[in-house]
């Protein structure tokens, strides 16, 4: 999997976990293993950038998710104006895409049953 991201310390991931304890454990486990990722996807939309924990700390608020799509957390993008989001408070939530310029529940499109399915769709042959 072509990661191309700086290594993260456990301290940064712990800060994210403290700020957002209601996120899926699969997401935190992915960050601990990889720090973030940029990869082709075997499912639509075909590309993903999972933000590093330090950007994930601020990304949702920068995009205004609390105002426009409350209860969701943005953790990455497809590089073409769409965000990857998961629902807060669910242990194994589905993964959705949503246009960054149209943050509302009606614009959510499910792309994976959960984070583990999304991770399995990431390209692993660097």
Secondary structure, 3 states (H helix, E strand, C coil): CCCCCCCCCHHHHHHHHHHCCCCCHHHHHHHHHHCCEEEEECCCCCEEEECCHHHHHHHHHHHCHHHHCCCEEEEEECCCCEEEEEECCCCCCCEEEEECCCCCHHHCEEEECCHHHHHHCECCCC
